[in-house]
Amino acid sequence: MCKGVPIRLKPKEFIVALEFFQNLGRLLTKEQLISGFCAEILNKDSRTMDVCVCNICKKLQLHEENGFVLQTIYARGYQLLALKHQALN
């Protein structure tokens, strides 16, 4: 659910999104995501991972105004950040 609206993720999107949230703030390399649990669903040499990450960002609305940002770290991987908003006085 996002803002009271159900979100449907494909199985591989769910698995990758779960990995991002379980490793909040940590850099996850493509190799880490592809090896082990994702090896069966993601191909190292294809753009499947990039498409999957793009879909996750859109579907979960991972934008600054929603408190989470999924950054692509060039030639390294991805990092999900939780933004802390300060209350205005």
mmCIF file as gemmi writes it, N, C-alpha and C atoms, coordinates in Angstrom:
data_model
loop_
_atom_site.group_PDB
_atom_site.id
_atom_site.type_symbol
_atom_site.label_atom_id
_atom_site.label_alt_id
_atom_site.label_comp_id
_atom_site.label_asym_id
_atom_site.label_entity_id
_atom_site.label_seq_id
_atom_site.pdbx_PDB_ins_code
_atom_site.Cartn_x
_atom_site.Cartn_y
_atom_site.Cartn_z
_atom_site.occupancy
_atom_site.B_iso_or_equiv
_atom_site.pdbx_formal_charge
_atom_site.auth_seq_id
_atom_site.auth_asym_id
_atom_site.pdbx_PDB_model_num
ATOM 1 N N . MET Axp A 1 ? 0.844 -1.179 0 1 0 ? 1 A 1
ATOM 2 C CA . MET Axp A 1 ? 0 0 0 1 0 ? 1 A 1
ATOM 3 C C . MET Axp A 1 ? 0.889 1.242 0 1 0 ? 1 A 1
ATOM 4 N N . CYS Axp A 2 ? 0.48 2.208 -0.757 1 0 ? 2 A 1
ATOM 5 C CA . CYS Axp A 2 ? 1.144 3.505 -0.78 1 0 ? 2 A 1
ATOM 6 C C . CYS Axp A 2 ? 0.057 4.568 -0.764 1 0 ? 2 A 1
ATOM 7 N N . LYS Axp A 3 ? 0.019 5.336 0.312 1 0 ? 3 A 1
ATOM 8 C CA . LYS Axp A 3 ? -1 6.372 0.469 1 0 ? 3 A 1
ATOM 9 C C . LYS Axp A 3 ? -2.403 5.792 0.334 1 0 ? 3 A 1
ATOM 10 N N . GLY Axp A 4 ? -2.584 4.586 0.897 1 0 ? 4 A 1
ATOM 11 C CA . GLY Axp A 4 ? -3.882 3.935 0.894 1 0 ? 4 A 1
ATOM 12 C C . GLY Axp A 4 ? -4.253 3.223 -0.402 1 0 ? 4 A 1
ATOM 13 N N . VAL Axp A 5 ? -3.354 3.236 -1.372 1 0 ? 5 A 1
ATOM 14 C CA . VAL Axp A 5 ? -3.627 2.604 -2.66 1 0 ? 5 A 1
ATOM 15 C C . VAL Axp A 5 ? -2.787 1.327 -2.786 1 0 ? 5 A 1
ATOM 16 N N . PRO Axp A 6 ? -3.433 0.195 -3.113 1 0 ? 6 A 1
ATOM 17 C CA . PRO Axp A 6 ? -2.667 -1.048 -3.282 1 0 ? 6 A 1
ATOM 18 C C . PRO Axp A 6 ? -1.685 -0.934 -4.452 1 0 ? 6 A 1
ATOM 19 N N . ILE Axp A 7 ? -0.503 -1.501 -4.264 1 0 ? 7 A 1
ATOM 20 C CA . ILE Axp A 7 ? 0.516 -1.501 -5.311 1 0 ? 7 A 1
ATOM 21 C C . ILE Axp A 7 ? 0.809 -2.943 -5.679 1 0 ? 7 A 1
ATOM 22 N N . ARG Axp A 8 ? 0.82 -3.208 -6.964 1 0 ? 8 A 1
ATOM 23 C CA . ARG Axp A 8 ? 1.121 -4.557 -7.446 1 0 ? 8 A 1
ATOM 24 C C . ARG Axp A 8 ? 2.528 -4.572 -8.02 1 0 ? 8 A 1
ATOM 25 N N . LEU Axp A 9 ? 3.359 -5.391 -7.419 1 0 ? 9 A 1
ATOM 26 C CA . LEU Axp A 9 ? 4.717 -5.593 -7.912 1 0 ? 9 A 1
ATOM 27 C C . LEU Axp A 9 ? 4.817 -6.992 -8.495 1 0 ? 9 A 1
ATOM 28 N N . LYS Axp A 10 ? 5.572 -7.108 -9.562 1 0 ? 10 A 1
ATOM 29 C CA . LYS Axp A 10 ? 5.868 -8.435 -10.106 1 0 ? 10 A 1
ATOM 30 C C . LYS Axp A 10 ? 6.772 -9.145 -9.104 1 0 ? 10 A 1
ATOM 31 N N . PRO Axp A 11 ? 6.804 -10.476 -9.131 1 0 ? 11 A 1
ATOM 32 C CA . PRO Axp A 11 ? 7.613 -11.209 -8.148 1 0 ? 11 A 1
ATOM 33 C C . PRO Axp A 11 ? 9.065 -10.735 -8.056 1 0 ? 11 A 1
ATOM 34 N N . LYS Axp A 12 ? 9.732 -10.539 -9.19 1 0 ? 12 A 1
ATOM 35 C CA . LYS Axp A 12 ? 11.131 -10.102 -9.118 1 0 ? 12 A 1
ATOM 36 C C . LYS Axp A 12 ? 11.235 -8.675 -8.594 1 0 ? 12 A 1
ATOM 37 N N . GLU Axp A 13 ? 10.269 -7.809 -8.904 1 0 ? 13 A 1
ATOM 38 C CA . GLU Axp A 13 ? 10.269 -6.453 -8.362 1 0 ? 13 A 1
ATOM 39 C C . GLU Axp A 13 ? 10.111 -6.488 -6.846 1 0 ? 13 A 1
ATOM 40 N N . PHE Axp A 14 ? 9.229 -7.349 -6.36 1 0 ? 14 A 1
ATOM 41 C CA . PHE Axp A 14 ? 9.022 -7.478 -4.921 1 0 ? 14 A 1
ATOM 42 C C . PHE Axp A 14 ? 10.298 -7.931 -4.224 1 0 ? 14 A 1
ATOM 43 N N . ILE Axp A 15 ? 10.964 -8.931 -4.775 1 0 ? 15 A 1
ATOM 44 C CA . ILE Axp A 15 ? 12.182 -9.466 -4.168 1 0 ? 15 A 1
ATOM 45 C C . ILE Axp A 15 ? 13.276 -8.404 -4.111 1 0 ? 15 A 1
ATOM 46 N N . VAL Axp A 16 ? 13.458 -7.677 -5.21 1 0 ? 16 A 1
ATOM 47 C CA . VAL Axp A 16 ? 14.493 -6.647 -5.254 1 0 ? 16 A 1
ATOM 48 C C . VAL Axp A 16 ? 14.127 -5.482 -4.325 1 0 ? 16 A 1
ATOM 49 N N . ALA Axp A 17 ? 12.867 -5.05 -4.322 1 0 ? 17 A 1
ATOM 50 C CA . ALA Axp A 17 ? 12.429 -3.97 -3.429 1 0 ? 17 A 1
ATOM 51 C C . ALA Axp A 17 ? 12.635 -4.364 -1.974 1 0 ? 17 A 1
ATOM 52 N N . LEU Axp A 18 ? 12.308 -5.584 -1.637 1 0 ? 18 A 1
ATOM 53 C CA . LEU Axp A 18 ? 12.499 -6.08 -0.279 1 0 ? 18 A 1
ATOM 54 C C . LEU Axp A 18 ? 13.972 -6.013 0.11 1 0 ? 18 A 1
ATOM 55 N N . GLU Axp A 19 ? 14.835 -6.388 -0.798 1 0 ? 19 A 1
ATOM 56 C CA . GLU Axp A 19 ? 16.281 -6.328 -0.541 1 0 ? 19 A 1
ATOM 57 C C . GLU Axp A 19 ? 16.726 -4.883 -0.289 1 0 ? 19 A 1
ATOM 58 N N . PHE Axp A 20 ? 16.198 -3.945 -1.067 1 0 ? 20 A 1
ATOM 59 C CA . PHE Axp A 20 ? 16.542 -2.527 -0.854 1 0 ? 20 A 1
ATOM 60 C C . PHE Axp A 20 ? 16.102 -2.07 0.536 1 0 ? 20 A 1
ATOM 61 N N . PHE Axp A 21 ? 14.867 -2.382 0.921 1 0 ? 21 A 1
ATOM 62 C CA . PHE Axp A 21 ? 14.361 -1.924 2.217 1 0 ? 21 A 1
ATOM 63 C C . PHE Axp A 21 ? 15.053 -2.638 3.38 1 0 ? 21 A 1
ATOM 64 N N . GLN Axp A 22 ? 15.453 -3.886 3.195 1 0 ? 22 A 1
ATOM 65 C CA . GLN Axp A 22 ? 16.18 -4.596 4.253 1 0 ? 22 A 1
ATOM 66 C C . GLN Axp A 22 ? 17.609 -4.076 4.395 1 0 ? 22 A 1
ATOM 67 N N . ASN Axp A 23 ? 18.098 -3.38 3.384 1 0 ? 23 A 1
ATOM 68 C CA . ASN Axp A 23 ? 19.45 -2.827 3.399 1 0 ? 23 A 1
ATOM 69 C C . ASN Axp A 23 ? 19.417 -1.309 3.238 1 0 ? 23 A 1
ATOM 70 N N . LEU Axp A 24 ? 18.438 -0.685 3.839 1 0 ? 24 A 1
ATOM 71 C CA . LEU Axp A 24 ? 18.236 0.752 3.757 1 0 ? 24 A 1
ATOM 72 C C . LEU Axp A 24 ? 19.53 1.499 4.093 1 0 ? 24 A 1
ATOM 73 N N . GLY Axp A 25 ? 19.932 2.397 3.193 1 0 ? 25 A 1
ATOM 74 C CA . GLY Axp A 25 ? 21.134 3.195 3.404 1 0 ? 25 A 1
ATOM 75 C C . GLY Axp A 25 ? 22.42 2.555 2.935 1 0 ? 25 A 1
ATOM 76 N N . ARG Axp A 26 ? 22.375 1.287 2.6 1 0 ? 26 A 1
ATOM 77 C CA . ARG Axp A 26 ? 23.579 0.577 2.142 1 0 ? 26 A 1
ATOM 78 C C . ARG Axp A 26 ? 23.628 0.518 0.624 1 0 ? 26 A 1
ATOM 79 N N . LEU Axp A 27 ? 24.831 0.619 0.094 1 0 ? 27 A 1
ATOM 80 C CA . LEU Axp A 27 ? 25.031 0.453 -1.338 1 0 ? 27 A 1
ATOM 81 C C . LEU Axp A 27 ? 24.936 -1.031 -1.667 1 0 ? 27 A 1
ATOM 82 N N . LEU Axp A 28 ? 24.081 -1.375 -2.612 1 0 ? 28 A 1
ATOM 83 C CA . LEU Axp A 28 ? 23.969 -2.744 -3.098 1 0 ? 28 A 1
ATOM 84 C C . LEU Axp A 28 ? 24.449 -2.763 -4.538 1 0 ? 28 A 1
ATOM 85 N N . THR Axp A 29 ? 25.466 -3.551 -4.804 1 0 ? 29 A 1
ATOM 86 C CA . THR Axp A 29 ? 25.971 -3.64 -6.167 1 0 ? 29 A 1
ATOM 87 C C . THR Axp A 29 ? 25.046 -4.53 -6.991 1 0 ? 29 A 1
ATOM 88 N N . LYS Axp A 30 ? 25.112 -4.357 -8.291 1 0 ? 30 A 1
ATOM 89 C CA . LYS Axp A 30 ? 24.327 -5.226 -9.163 1 0 ? 30 A 1
ATOM 90 C C . LYS Axp A 30 ? 24.725 -6.675 -8.947 1 0 ? 30 A 1
ATOM 91 N N . GLU Axp A 31 ? 26.017 -6.901 -8.733 1 0 ? 31 A 1
ATOM 92 C CA . GLU Axp A 31 ? 26.499 -8.272 -8.512 1 0 ? 31 A 1
ATOM 93 C C . GLU Axp A 31 ? 25.881 -8.875 -7.259 1 0 ? 31 A 1
ATOM 94 N N . GLN Axp A 32 ? 25.765 -8.076 -6.198 1 0 ? 32 A 1
ATOM 95 C CA . GLN Axp A 32 ? 25.142 -8.569 -4.971 1 0 ? 32 A 1
ATOM 96 C C . GLN Axp A 32 ? 23.686 -8.942 -5.211 1 0 ? 32 A 1
ATOM 97 N N . LEU Axp A 33 ? 22.984 -8.088 -5.935 1 0 ? 33 A 1
ATOM 98 C CA . LEU Axp A 33 ? 21.567 -8.339 -6.194 1 0 ? 33 A 1
ATOM 99 C C . LEU Axp A 33 ? 21.36 -9.538 -7.106 1 0 ? 33 A 1
ATOM 100 N N . ILE Axp A 34 ? 22.255 -9.692 -8.072 1 0 ? 34 A 1
ATOM 101 C CA . ILE Axp A 34 ? 22.107 -10.774 -9.041 1 0 ? 34 A 1
ATOM 102 C C . ILE Axp A 34 ? 22.565 -12.113 -8.475 1 0 ? 34 A 1
ATOM 103 N N . SER Axp A 35 ? 23.633 -12.097 -7.688 1 0 ? 35 A 1
ATOM 104 C CA . SER Axp A 35 ? 24.139 -13.359 -7.135 1 0 ? 35 A 1
ATOM 105 C C . SER Axp A 35 ? 23.188 -13.873 -6.054 1 0 ? 35 A 1
ATOM 106 N N . GLY Axp A 36 ? 23.287 -15.11 -5.769 1 0 ? 36 A 1
ATOM 107 C CA . GLY Axp A 36 ? 22.473 -15.688 -4.713 1 0 ? 36 A 1
ATOM 108 C C . GLY Axp A 36 ? 21.001 -15.734 -5.044 1 0 ? 36 A 1
ATOM 109 N N . PHE Axp A 37 ? 20.185 -15.029 -4.247 1 0 ? 37 A 1
ATOM 110 C CA . PHE Axp A 37 ? 18.74 -15.15 -4.361 1 0 ? 37 A 1
ATOM 111 C C . PHE Axp A 37 ? 18.173 -14.622 -5.667 1 0 ? 37 A 1
ATOM 112 N N . CYS Axp A 38 ? 18.822 -13.644 -6.297 1 0 ? 38 A 1
ATOM 113 C CA . CYS Axp A 38 ? 18.286 -13.067 -7.537 1 0 ? 38 A 1
ATOM 114 C C . CYS Axp A 38 ? 18.851 -13.747 -8.785 1 0 ? 38 A 1
ATOM 115 N N . ALA Axp A 39 ? 19.828 -14.613 -8.636 1 0 ? 39 A 1
ATOM 116 C CA . ALA Axp A 39 ? 20.499 -15.207 -9.794 1 0 ? 39 A 1
ATOM 117 C C . ALA Axp A 39 ? 19.519 -15.914 -10.727 1 0 ? 39 A 1
ATOM 118 N N . GLU Axp A 40 ? 18.487 -16.494 -10.159 1 0 ? 40 A 1
ATOM 119 C CA . GLU Axp A 40 ? 17.529 -17.243 -10.976 1 0 ? 40 A 1
ATOM 120 C C . GLU Axp A 40 ? 16.585 -16.342 -11.77 1 0 ? 40 A 1
ATOM 121 N N . ILE Axp A 41 ? 16.399 -15.101 -11.316 1 0 ? 41 A 1
ATOM 122 C CA . ILE Axp A 41 ? 15.42 -14.242 -11.973 1 0 ? 41 A 1
ATOM 123 C C . ILE Axp A 41 ? 16.042 -13.067 -12.726 1 0 ? 41 A 1
ATOM 124 N N . LEU Axp A 42 ? 17.313 -12.801 -12.477 1 0 ? 42 A 1
ATOM 125 C CA . LEU Axp A 42 ? 17.968 -11.664 -13.122 1 0 ? 42 A 1
ATOM 126 C C . LEU Axp A 42 ? 19.217 -12.12 -13.852 1 0 ? 42 A 1
ATOM 127 N N . ASN Axp A 43 ? 19.399 -11.622 -15.048 1 0 ? 43 A 1
ATOM 128 C CA . ASN Axp A 43 ? 20.552 -11.972 -15.869 1 0 ? 43 A 1
ATOM 129 C C . ASN Axp A 43 ? 21.589 -10.867 -15.773 1 0 ? 43 A 1
ATOM 130 N N . LYS Axp A 44 ? 22.802 -11.222 -15.429 1 0 ? 44 A 1
ATOM 131 C CA . LYS Axp A 44 ? 23.89 -10.265 -15.237 1 0 ? 44 A 1
ATOM 132 C C . LYS Axp A 44 ? 24.139 -9.405 -16.477 1 0 ? 44 A 1
ATOM 133 N N . ASP Axp A 45 ? 24.007 -9.962 -17.643 1 0 ? 45 A 1
ATOM 134 C CA . ASP Axp A 45 ? 24.348 -9.259 -18.872 1 0 ? 45 A 1
ATOM 135 C C . ASP Axp A 45 ? 23.167 -8.555 -19.536 1 0 ? 45 A 1
ATOM 136 N N . SER Axp A 46 ? 22.009 -8.601 -18.933 1 0 ? 46 A 1
ATOM 137 C CA . SER Axp A 46 ? 20.852 -7.96 -19.558 1 0 ? 46 A 1
ATOM 138 C C . SER Axp A 46 ? 20.503 -6.679 -18.808 1 0 ? 46 A 1
ATOM 139 N N . ARG Axp A 47 ? 19.538 -5.961 -19.323 1 0 ? 47 A 1
ATOM 140 C CA . ARG Axp A 47 ? 19.069 -4.736 -18.685 1 0 ? 47 A 1
ATOM 141 C C . ARG Axp A 47 ? 17.88 -5.025 -17.761 1 0 ? 47 A 1
ATOM 142 N N . THR Axp A 48 ? 17.667 -6.29 -17.466 1 0 ? 48 A 1
ATOM 143 C CA . THR Axp A 48 ? 16.554 -6.682 -16.613 1 0 ? 48 A 1
ATOM 144 C C . THR Axp A 48 ? 16.603 -5.966 -15.262 1 0 ? 48 A 1
ATOM 145 N N . MET Axp A 49 ? 17.774 -5.873 -14.663 1 0 ? 49 A 1
ATOM 146 C CA . MET Axp A 49 ? 17.912 -5.218 -13.36 1 0 ? 49 A 1
ATOM 147 C C . MET Axp A 49 ? 17.539 -3.739 -13.466 1 0 ? 49 A 1
ATOM 148 N N . ASP Axp A 50 ? 18.023 -3.057 -14.493 1 0 ? 50 A 1
ATOM 149 C CA . ASP Axp A 50 ? 17.722 -1.64 -14.659 1 0 ? 50 A 1
ATOM 150 C C . ASP Axp A 50 ? 16.226 -1.396 -14.83 1 0 ? 50 A 1
ATOM 151 N N . VAL Axp A 51 ? 15.585 -2.232 -15.613 1 0 ? 51 A 1
ATOM 152 C CA . VAL Axp A 51 ? 14.135 -2.117 -15.828 1 0 ? 51 A 1
ATOM 153 C C . VAL Axp A 51 ? 13.389 -2.398 -14.529 1 0 ? 51 A 1
ATOM 154 N N . CYS Axp A 52 ? 13.818 -3.409 -13.811 1 0 ? 52 A 1
ATOM 155 C CA . CYS Axp A 52 ? 13.204 -3.778 -12.538 1 0 ? 52 A 1
ATOM 156 C C . CYS Axp A 52 ? 13.292 -2.612 -11.546 1 0 ? 52 A 1
ATOM 157 N N . VAL Axp A 53 ? 14.469 -2.009 -11.427 1 0 ? 53 A 1
ATOM 158 C CA . VAL Axp A 53 ? 14.677 -0.89 -10.51 1 0 ? 53 A 1
ATOM 159 C C . VAL Axp A 53 ? 13.827 0.311 -10.925 1 0 ? 53 A 1
ATOM 160 N N . CYS Axp A 54 ? 13.765 0.579 -12.206 1 0 ? 54 A 1
ATOM 161 C CA . CYS Axp A 54 ? 12.944 1.684 -12.707 1 0 ? 54 A 1
ATOM 162 C C . CYS Axp A 54 ? 11.466 1.462 -12.355 1 0 ? 54 A 1
ATOM 163 N N . ASN Axp A 55 ? 10.987 0.248 -12.532 1 0 ? 55 A 1
ATOM 164 C CA . ASN Axp A 55 ? 9.595 -0.079 -12.197 1 0 ? 55 A 1
ATOM 165 C C . ASN Axp A 55 ? 9.332 0.073 -10.7 1 0 ? 55 A 1
ATOM 166 N N . ILE Axp A 56 ? 10.285 -0.342 -9.877 1 0 ? 56 A 1
ATOM 167 C CA . ILE Axp A 56 ? 10.151 -0.217 -8.419 1 0 ? 56 A 1
ATOM 168 C C . ILE Axp A 56 ? 10.022 1.256 -8.039 1 0 ? 56 A 1
ATOM 169 N N . CYS Axp A 57 ? 10.878 2.086 -8.602 1 0 ? 57 A 1
ATOM 170 C CA . CYS Axp A 57 ? 10.84 3.535 -8.308 1 0 ? 57 A 1
ATOM 171 C C . CYS Axp A 57 ? 9.494 4.141 -8.669 1 0 ? 57 A 1
ATOM 172 N N . LYS Axp A 58 ? 8.984 3.785 -9.826 1 0 ? 58 A 1
ATOM 173 C CA . LYS Axp A 58 ? 7.697 4.335 -10.276 1 0 ? 58 A 1
ATOM 174 C C . LYS Axp A 58 ? 6.547 3.83 -9.418 1 0 ? 58 A 1
ATOM 175 N N . LYS Axp A 59 ? 6.489 2.525 -9.232 1 0 ? 59 A 1
ATOM 176 C CA . LYS Axp A 59 ? 5.357 1.934 -8.524 1 0 ? 59 A 1
ATOM 177 C C . LYS Axp A 59 ? 5.315 2.319 -7.045 1 0 ? 59 A 1
ATOM 178 N N . LEU Axp A 60 ? 6.49 2.391 -6.405 1 0 ? 60 A 1
ATOM 179 C CA . LEU Axp A 60 ? 6.544 2.726 -4.981 1 0 ? 60 A 1
ATOM 180 C C . LEU Axp A 60 ? 6.702 4.228 -4.756 1 0 ? 60 A 1
ATOM 181 N N . GLN Axp A 61 ? 6.75 4.978 -5.844 1 0 ? 61 A 1
ATOM 182 C CA . GLN Axp A 61 ? 6.883 6.436 -5.786 1 0 ? 61 A 1
ATOM 183 C C . GLN Axp A 61 ? 8.05 6.847 -4.888 1 0 ? 61 A 1
ATOM 184 N N . LEU Axp A 62 ? 9.219 6.305 -5.188 1 0 ? 62 A 1
ATOM 185 C CA . LEU Axp A 62 ? 10.418 6.585 -4.4 1 0 ? 62 A 1
ATOM 186 C C . LEU Axp A 62 ? 11.005 7.925 -4.844 1 0 ? 62 A 1
ATOM 187 N N . HIS Axp A 63 ? 10.371 8.988 -4.352 1 0 ? 63 A 1
ATOM 188 C CA . HIS Axp A 63 ? 10.768 10.344 -4.678 1 0 ? 63 A 1
ATOM 189 C C . HIS Axp A 63 ? 10.99 11.115 -3.386 1 0 ? 63 A 1
ATOM 190 N N . GLU Axp A 64 ? 11.778 12.14 -3.469 1 0 ? 64 A 1
ATOM 191 C CA . GLU Axp A 64 ? 12.131 12.948 -2.298 1 0 ? 64 A 1
ATOM 192 C C . GLU Axp A 64 ? 10.905 13.381 -1.493 1 0 ? 64 A 1
ATOM 193 N N . GLU Axp A 65 ? 9.868 13.835 -2.174 1 0 ? 65 A 1
ATOM 194 C CA . GLU Axp A 65 ? 8.68 14.328 -1.471 1 0 ? 65 A 1
ATOM 195 C C . GLU Axp A 65 ? 7.942 13.217 -0.72 1 0 ? 65 A 1
ATOM 196 N N . ASN Axp A 66 ? 8.235 11.959 -1.028 1 0 ? 66 A 1
ATOM 197 C CA . ASN Axp A 66 ? 7.599 10.826 -0.342 1 0 ? 66 A 1
ATOM 198 C C . ASN Axp A 66 ? 8.505 10.21 0.727 1 0 ? 66 A 1
ATOM 199 N N . GLY Axp A 67 ? 9.695 10.775 0.917 1 0 ? 67 A 1
ATOM 200 C CA . GLY Axp A 67 ? 10.554 10.339 2.012 1 0 ? 67 A 1
ATOM 201 C C . GLY Axp A 67 ? 11.589 9.276 1.682 1 0 ? 67 A 1
ATOM 202 N N . PHE Axp A 68 ? 11.575 8.749 0.473 1 0 ? 68 A 1
ATOM 203 C CA . PHE Axp A 68 ? 12.563 7.747 0.068 1 0 ? 68 A 1
ATOM 204 C C . PHE Axp A 68 ? 13.098 8.082 -1.321 1 0 ? 68 A 1
ATOM 205 N N . VAL Axp A 69 ? 14.381 7.845 -1.512 1 0 ? 69 A 1
ATOM 206 C CA . VAL Axp A 69 ? 15.003 8.049 -2.82 1 0 ? 69 A 1
ATOM 207 C C . VAL Axp A 69 ? 15.876 6.832 -3.113 1 0 ? 69 A 1
ATOM 208 N N . LEU Axp A 70 ? 15.699 6.275 -4.296 1 0 ? 70 A 1
ATOM 209 C CA . LEU Axp A 70 ? 16.548 5.173 -4.735 1 0 ? 70 A 1
ATOM 210 C C . LEU Axp A 70 ? 17.556 5.747 -5.712 1 0 ? 70 A 1
ATOM 211 N N . GLN Axp A 71 ? 18.81 5.802 -5.275 1 0 ? 71 A 1
ATOM 212 C CA . GLN Axp A 71 ? 19.869 6.387 -6.089 1 0 ? 71 A 1
ATOM 213 C C . GLN Axp A 71 ? 20.588 5.317 -6.882 1 0 ? 71 A 1
ATOM 214 N N . THR Axp A 72 ? 20.921 5.663 -8.112 1 0 ? 72 A 1
ATOM 215 C CA . THR Axp A 72 ? 21.793 4.829 -8.913 1 0 ? 72 A 1
ATOM 216 C C . THR Axp A 72 ? 23.188 5.389 -8.742 1 0 ? 72 A 1
ATOM 217 N N . ILE Axp A 73 ? 24.098 4.563 -8.268 1 0 ? 73 A 1
ATOM 218 C CA . ILE Axp A 73 ? 25.484 4.963 -8.09 1 0 ? 73 A 1
ATOM 219 C C . ILE Axp A 73 ? 26.237 4.433 -9.303 1 0 ? 73 A 1
ATOM 220 N N . TYR Axp A 74 ? 26.639 5.341 -10.193 1 0 ? 74 A 1
ATOM 221 C CA . TYR Axp A 74 ? 27.224 4.967 -11.481 1 0 ? 74 A 1
ATOM 222 C C . TYR Axp A 74 ? 28.329 3.919 -11.322 1 0 ? 74 A 1
ATOM 223 N N . ALA Axp A 75 ? 28.217 2.861 -12.102 1 0 ? 75 A 1
ATOM 224 C CA . ALA Axp A 75 ? 29.188 1.763 -12.178 1 0 ? 75 A 1
ATOM 225 C C . ALA Axp A 75 ? 29.36 1.005 -10.862 1 0 ? 75 A 1
ATOM 226 N N . ARG Axp A 76 ? 28.463 1.242 -9.888 1 0 ? 76 A 1
ATOM 227 C CA . ARG Axp A 76 ? 28.578 0.534 -8.609 1 0 ? 76 A 1
ATOM 228 C C . ARG Axp A 76 ? 27.306 -0.215 -8.24 1 0 ? 76 A 1
ATOM 229 N N . GLY Axp A 77 ? 26.169 0.472 -8.271 1 0 ? 77 A 1
ATOM 230 C CA . GLY Axp A 77 ? 24.931 -0.195 -7.895 1 0 ? 77 A 1
ATOM 231 C C . GLY Axp A 77 ? 23.845 0.787 -7.511 1 0 ? 77 A 1
ATOM 232 N N . TYR Axp A 78 ? 23.088 0.438 -6.458 1 0 ? 78 A 1
ATOM 233 C CA . TYR Axp A 78 ? 21.932 1.217 -6.047 1 0 ? 78 A 1
ATOM 234 C C . TYR Axp A 78 ? 21.937 1.388 -4.537 1 0 ? 78 A 1
ATOM 235 N N . GLN Axp A 79 ? 21.318 2.5 -4.092 1 0 ? 79 A 1
ATOM 236 C CA . GLN Axp A 79 ? 21.238 2.772 -2.66 1 0 ? 79 A 1
ATOM 237 C C . GLN Axp A 79 ? 19.897 3.422 -2.359 1 0 ? 79 A 1
ATOM 238 N N . LEU Axp A 80 ? 19.12 2.787 -1.477 1 0 ? 80 A 1
ATOM 239 C CA . LEU Axp A 80 ? 17.843 3.346 -1.05 1 0 ? 80 A 1
ATOM 240 C C . LEU Axp A 80 ? 18.087 4.188 0.198 1 0 ? 80 A 1
ATOM 241 N N . LEU Axp A 81 ? 17.659 5.442 0.128 1 0 ? 81 A 1
ATOM 242 C CA . LEU Axp A 81 ? 17.841 6.357 1.254 1 0 ? 81 A 1
ATOM 243 C C . LEU Axp A 81 ? 16.485 6.781 1.804 1 0 ? 81 A 1
ATOM 244 N N . ALA Axp A 82 ? 16.405 6.839 3.134 1 0 ? 82 A 1
ATOM 245 C CA . ALA Axp A 82 ? 15.223 7.388 3.798 1 0 ? 82 A 1
ATOM 246 C C . ALA Axp A 82 ? 15.572 8.815 4.167 1 0 ? 82 A 1
ATOM 247 N N . LEU Axp A 83 ? 14.771 9.745 3.712 1 0 ? 83 A 1
ATOM 248 C CA . LEU Axp A 83 ? 15.032 11.159 3.972 1 0 ? 83 A 1
ATOM 249 C C . LEU Axp A 83 ? 14.354 11.579 5.26 1 0 ? 83 A 1
ATOM 250 N N . LYS Axp A 84 ? 15.054 12.348 6.041 1 0 ? 84 A 1
ATOM 251 C CA . LYS Axp A 84 ? 14.496 12.85 7.297 1 0 ? 84 A 1
ATOM 252 C C . LYS Axp A 84 ? 14.057 14.288 7.065 1 0 ? 84 A 1
ATOM 253 N N . HIS Axp A 85 ? 12.799 14.543 7.292 1 0 ? 85 A 1
ATOM 254 C CA . HIS Axp A 85 ? 12.262 15.896 7.119 1 0 ? 85 A 1
ATOM 255 C C . HIS Axp A 85 ? 12.219 16.589 8.467 1 0 ? 85 A 1
ATOM 256 N N . GLN Axp A 86 ? 12.746 17.792 8.512 1 0 ? 86 A 1
ATOM 257 C CA . GLN Axp A 86 ? 12.726 18.562 9.741 1 0 ? 86 A 1
ATOM 258 C C . GLN Axp A 86 ? 11.451 19.385 9.807 1 0 ? 86 A 1
ATOM 259 N N . ALA Axp A 87 ? 10.848 19.402 10.964 1 0 ? 87 A 1
ATOM 260 C CA . ALA Axp A 87 ? 9.635 20.199 11.148 1 0 ? 87 A 1
ATOM 261 C C . ALA Axp A 87 ? 9.973 21.683 11.087 1 0 ? 87 A 1
ATOM 262 N N . LEU Axp A 88 ? 9.122 22.447 10.429 1 0 ? 88 A 1
ATOM 263 C CA . LEU Axp A 88 ? 9.317 23.893 10.341 1 0 ? 88 A 1
ATOM 264 C C . LEU Axp A 88 ? 8.632 24.549 11.53 1 0 ? 88 A 1
ATOM 265 N N . ASN Axp A 89 ? 9.329 25.48 12.154 1 0 ? 89 A 1
ATOM 266 C CA . ASN Axp A 89 ? 8.754 26.204 13.289 1 0 ? 89 A 1
ATOM 267 C C . ASN Axp A 89 ? 8.133 27.494 12.838 1 0 ? 89 A 1
